[in-house]
Amino acid sequence: MKKDISIIIINFGNTKEYTRKCLQSLLPACRKLKSEIIVIDNISTDGTAEMIKKDFKEVICIRKDKPYGFGANNNFGLQKATARYVLFLNSDTELLDSEILKEMVDYMDKNPNVAVSSSALLNSDRKTLQASGGAFPDLLRVFMWMTFIDDLPFVDRLIIPFHPMHDISPFGSNEKYYRTNHQQDWVTGAFYLVRKEVLDKLNGFDIDYDAYVEEVDLSYRIKKLGYRIMYLPKWRIVHHGGVSYGSERSFIHELKNIKLFYKKHYPKIHGFVLNLILKLGIVLRIIIFGVLRPEVAKIYRKAIRQI
């Protein structure tokens, strides 16, 4: 009989203590199901792989000595996964409830038209909510994002943004968005529970994306198959966030990969308009932050040269 769930965790760089806490919180939940945990250790030098082999003997640890992107690493884990469901889980997360995996698998079993589900993400204070996914980045939403329009009060109630910011944005008004069950176009890869049969149909993540937008692309392809993607805040985990990537790298990679997403899924004319919107948004940020926060303006000056 197949296992119920395969959990795939990518350990980027030197985050041994986060990975340890993640696994410690995960094991009690895994005992509620027929499960397996697969950790892809990607070029760590802090003894993470040795720690796993010593302290978590039930965990499958696969060592990679060359750098790979988020999607490629998860696909390595997917090759070893044998369960009905796969949970892609960030190494800087902690489960708060040992029932979460059992209950979410039960939910998926009862809702065969749902291919992906995700829990709410809490900040390290274990109280405040993080943004988690949103709507696909069509031209209107990218324009709103890059020109700060979707930060204005009540705008996010009219059109769900690419990145609904909730607690992160000082102006966003859509506070209920991350507090209620609903369908989303995409959910973050920090906690991405998906049917294995669907992943097999799509050959997993597209490895052309080296960091960020991978889950947007995968979600887009899943929804084209006719499945639903659900955000379910009844269940919550802690996501410490930002451990593996700094803000500069994150922003630059996201813009580059949005362009790649358009190249793969939209007509060429859309890609041309997208490029103009991205450059406009970067120029606005250079102007706004040039005096107030020069270090932030530096990020955007670097971005405009790279996209």
C-alpha positions, 0 to 999 in steps of 0.5 A: 500500500502506498504511503500517505504523504512524502515531505520534501524539504530543501536545505539551502546553504547553512541553516542547520538549526532551522532544519533541526527545528523543522524536523523536530516539529514535523516528526510527531505529525508524520506519525499520524500517517504513513509518511516519509521525509526527504531532505535535499541538502544543497551545498551546506558546509555547517554539518547539516547532512551529518546532523540529520544522519545522526539525529534523524535516522528515519529521514532520507537525506540526499546531499548535493554538492553543486548549487541547484534552484528551488525547483530542481532540488524539489524535483530530486526529492520528487524522484524519491517520493512514493506517497499519494501526496507530496508536501513541499516544505521550507526548512525554516518552518515549524509545525504547531500542531501534530494533527495538521498533516493528517487533517489536511490529507483527510481534507484532500481525500474528501475534495478530489477536485482540489490539487493543492492546499496550503496552510496559513503562515505565521511570522516568528512571533507566532501571532501575525500572518504572512502573505501567502500567494495570491493571483496570477501576475497578469499585466494589470496586477503587475502594473498595480504592484510595480506602481504601488496602486495595490497598496492603496486602501480598498483597491485590494478588495476590488482586484486581488493583487499578485501579492496581497500583502495583508500585515506587510503593507501599511496601506492594504485594507483586505485584512480578511483575505488570509483569515478565511478559506478561499481559492487562490491562483497560487500559494507559496512554496513554503507549505505546498501540499499537492497530489502526486498524480498531478505532479507526475502529469506535469513532471514537477517543477519547471527547472528553468526558474532558478529562484522564485515564481516556480510555485506560480508556474506550477500552480498555473499549469495545475489550474489549466488541468481544471483543479482548484488550489485552496488556502486553508487558514484553519491550519497554521505553521510558523514560517521564519522566512528570508533565511536562505535569500536576502531581499536584494536577491529575492527582488531581482530573481522575482522580476527576472522569473516573472519575465520568464513566466510570461515568455512561457505562458503569454503572447510576445506582445504581453512580454513587451508590455511587461518589460515596460511596466517592470522598468517603470516600477523600478524607476519609481522605486529609485526615485522614491528611495533615492533620498530616504533609503539609499541602500534600497535604491541601490537594490533597484538600480542593480535590478534595472540593469539585470532585467 
